[in-house]
């Protein structure tokens, strides 16, 4: 199986925050942002694997600032790490205030996606080709998160007490 470069998985989603996405204070629901994060991660993972994928873990999601109605929400995702059947996808969330053009980083997330075969069973994915120093850094950090995740959950997928 030929390796694929990180750049082949990059995905960007941009949407305008609408009143239906927010509470009565005018702030976008965290769940709305989480949905966009999952969609961007899905797009990145399927671009890498070129087969169906599912989200199996949201290892980390941090929302740093409020998002307001009328802001443009941009969600960028790319594959950071590839195991045998799984991929870690890193996601960055920014907002742009249309009136001023000010762009702010508002959140980050790491999701684990697993590729599935025609029988909905985990299936191998192509290795990841690291192109830049940034790709190497993200890969190394993802390896550390993977080790921590395995220590928490175990290789059987069952929670440890």
C-alpha positions as CSV (number, residue, x, y, z in Angstrom):
1,X,0.0,0.0,0.0
2,X,1.5,3.3,-1.1
3,X,1.9,6.1,1.5
4,X,0.0,9.3,1.2
5,X,1.2,12.8,2.1
6,X,-0.4,14.8,4.9
7,X,-1.3,17.5,2.4
8,X,-3.7,15.0,0.6
9,X,-5.9,14.8,3.7
10,X,-6.2,18.5,4.5
11,X,-9.8,19.6,4.8
12,X,-11.4,23.0,5.4
13,X,-15.0,23.8,6.3
14,X,-16.3,27.4,6.6
15,X,-19.8,28.4,7.7
16,X,-21.5,31.5,9.0
17,X,-22.8,31.2,12.5
18,X,-26.6,31.6,12.3
19,X,-29.2,32.2,15.0
20,X,-30.3,28.6,14.8
21,X,-26.7,27.6,15.9
22,X,-26.8,29.7,19.1
23,X,-28.4,30.2,22.5
24,X,-30.4,33.2,23.5
25,X,-27.2,35.1,24.4
26,X,-26.0,35.0,20.8
27,X,-23.2,32.4,21.5
28,X,-22.8,29.4,19.3
29,X,-23.5,26.1,21.0
30,X,-20.5,23.9,21.7
31,X,-22.4,21.0,20.1
32,X,-22.6,22.9,16.9
33,X,-18.8,23.4,16.9
34,X,-18.3,19.7,17.8
35,X,-20.4,18.7,14.8
36,X,-18.3,20.8,12.5
37,X,-15.1,19.4,14.1
38,X,-16.4,15.8,13.4
39,X,-17.3,16.6,9.8
40,X,-13.9,18.1,9.1
41,X,-12.1,15.2,10.7
42,X,-14.3,12.8,8.7
43,X,-13.4,14.5,5.4
44,X,-9.7,14.5,6.2
45,X,-9.7,10.8,7.2
46,X,-11.7,9.6,4.2
47,X,-9.4,11.6,1.9
48,X,-6.5,9.7,3.4
49,X,-8.1,6.2,3.5
50,X,-10.4,6.5,0.5
51,X,-12.8,4.2,2.2
52,X,-15.6,4.6,4.8
53,X,-14.4,5.8,8.2
54,X,-16.0,6.2,11.7
55,X,-15.1,8.4,14.7
56,X,-14.1,6.2,17.6
57,X,-12.7,8.7,20.0
58,X,-12.6,12.5,20.6
59,X,-9.4,12.5,22.6
60,X,-9.3,16.2,23.2
61,X,-11.6,19.1,22.4
62,X,-10.9,22.6,23.8
63,X,-13.0,25.6,23.1
64,X,-11.1,28.7,24.1
65,X,-13.4,31.6,23.2
66,X,-17.1,32.3,22.5
67,X,-18.3,32.3,18.9
68,X,-21.0,34.9,18.1
69,X,-23.9,34.9,15.6
70,X,-22.5,36.3,12.3
71,X,-19.0,35.1,12.8
72,X,-17.5,32.9,10.1
73,X,-16.4,29.6,11.7
74,X,-13.5,27.9,9.9
75,X,-12.5,24.3,10.8
76,X,-9.3,22.9,9.4
77,X,-8.3,19.3,9.7
78,X,-5.5,17.0,8.6
79,X,-4.3,13.5,9.5
80,X,-1.5,13.7,12.1
81,X,-0.8,10.0,12.6
82,X,-1.7,6.6,11.1
83,X,-1.7,3.3,12.8
84,X,-2.7,0.0,11.1
85,X,-6.5,0.8,10.8
86,X,-6.8,4.1,12.7
87,X,-5.8,7.7,12.1
88,X,-5.5,10.7,14.4
89,X,-6.9,13.8,12.9
90,X,-6.0,17.2,14.3
91,X,-8.5,20.0,14.0
92,X,-8.2,23.7,14.4
93,X,-11.2,26.0,14.8
94,X,-11.0,29.8,14.0
95,X,-13.5,32.5,13.8
96,X,-13.6,35.7,11.7
97,X,-15.5,38.7,12.7
98,X,-16.8,39.9,9.4
99,X,-17.1,43.6,10.4
100,X,-13.4,43.8,11.3
101,X,-11.7,40.9,9.6
102,X,-10.3,39.8,12.9
103,X,-9.4,36.1,13.0
104,X,-9.1,34.3,16.3
105,X,-8.1,30.7,17.2
106,X,-11.1,29.5,19.2
107,X,-10.5,25.7,19.6
108,X,-8.6,22.6,18.9
109,X,-9.4,18.9,18.8
110,X,-7.9,15.5,18.2
111,X,-10.1,12.7,16.9
112,X,-9.4,9.0,16.2
113,X,-11.0,7.7,13.1
114,X,-11.0,4.0,11.9
115,X,-11.3,2.9,8.3
116,X,-13.9,0.2,7.5
117,X,-14.1,-2.5,4.8
118,X,-17.2,-3.6,3.0
119,X,-18.3,-5.7,6.0
120,X,-17.9,-2.7,8.4
121,X,-14.7,-4.2,9.9
122,X,-11.6,-2.2,10.6
123,X,-9.2,-2.4,7.6
124,X,-5.7,-1.2,7.0
125,X,-5.0,2.4,5.8
126,X,-2.1,3.8,3.8
127,X,1.0,4.9,5.8
128,X,1.4,8.6,6.3
129,X,4.1,10.5,4.3
130,X,5.4,13.4,6.4
131,X,6.4,16.4,4.2
132,X,7.3,19.3,6.6
133,X,8.9,19.9,10.0
134,X,5.3,20.7,11.2
135,X,4.1,17.3,10.0
136,X,6.9,15.6,11.9
137,X,6.1,17.6,15.1
138,X,2.4,16.8,14.9
139,X,3.2,13.1,14.2
140,X,5.5,12.8,17.2
141,X,2.9,14.5,19.5
142,X,0.2,12.2,18.1
143,X,2.4,9.2,18.9
144,X,2.6,10.4,22.6
145,X,-1.2,10.9,22.7
146,X,-1.7,7.4,21.2
147,X,0.5,5.9,24.0
148,X,-1.5,7.7,26.7
149,X,-4.8,6.6,25.1
150,X,-3.7,3.0,25.0
151,X,-2.6,3.3,28.7
152,X,-6.1,4.7,29.6
153,X,-8.2,2.3,27.6
154,X,-5.9,-0.7,27.0
155,X,-5.4,-2.6,23.8
156,X,-8.7,-4.5,24.2
157,X,-10.7,-1.2,24.0
158,X,-12.2,-1.8,27.4
159,X,-12.0,1.0,30.1
160,X,-9.5,0.4,32.9
161,X,-10.5,1.2,36.4
